């Protein structure tokens, strides 16, 4: 399995289930002042700052390189 940093490219969408609804967020970048955070854009075009370890715990077992 690849590391998340190798799979995240600007514009890559991550889908997840929240309150029985499919949600998504699009990767934007690593936080410019703190590399421990990733910045995503949600479906409402609002920025979301997520701690690096949270991404690992939540998504690492589910992220696979497509194609």
C-alpha positions in Angstrom: 0.0 0.0 0.0 1.2 3.4 -0.9 1.7 6.2 1.6 -1.0 8.8 1.6 1.4 11.6 0.7 2.2 9.7 -2.6 -1.5 9.4 -3.4 -2.6 12.9 -2.6 -2.4 15.2 -5.6 -4.2 18.5 -5.9 -7.8 17.8 -6.9 -8.0 14.2 -5.7 -11.3 13.5 -4.1 -11.7 11.5 -0.9 -15.2 10.0 -0.4 -16.5 9.0 3.1 -19.7 8.2 4.8 -21.0 10.6 7.4 -24.5 10.3 9.0 -25.5 7.7 6.4 -24.7 10.2 3.5 -21.8 10.0 1.1 -19.6 13.0 1.5 -16.5 14.1 -0.4 -13.6 16.5 -0.1 -11.0 17.5 -2.6 -7.3 17.7 -1.6 -5.8 21.1 -2.0 -2.4 21.2 -0.3 -0.3 20.7 2.8 -0.8 23.6 5.2 1.9 26.3 4.3 2.8 27.0 7.9 2.4 23.5 9.5 3.2 20.4 7.6 1.2 18.3 10.1 -2.0 19.5 8.4 -3.6 18.9 5.0 -6.0 21.4 3.5 -9.1 20.0 1.7 -12.0 21.7 0.1 -15.5 20.3 0.9 -18.4 20.1 -1.5 -19.5 23.6 -0.4 -16.1 25.0 -1.5 -15.1 25.6 2.2 -11.6 24.8 3.3 -11.1 22.1 5.9 -7.8 21.6 7.8 -7.2 18.0 8.8 -4.4 16.8 11.1 -2.1 14.3 9.3 -2.6 11.5 11.8 -6.4 11.8 11.5 -6.1 11.1 7.8 -3.9 8.1 8.5 -6.2 6.6 11.1 -9.4 7.2 9.0 -8.4 6.6 5.5 -5.1 4.7 5.1 -6.6 1.3 5.1 -9.1 2.4 2.4 -7.0 4.4 0.0 -5.6 2.4 -2.9 -4.0 3.5 -6.1 -6.6 3.4 -8.9 -5.9 2.0 -12.3 
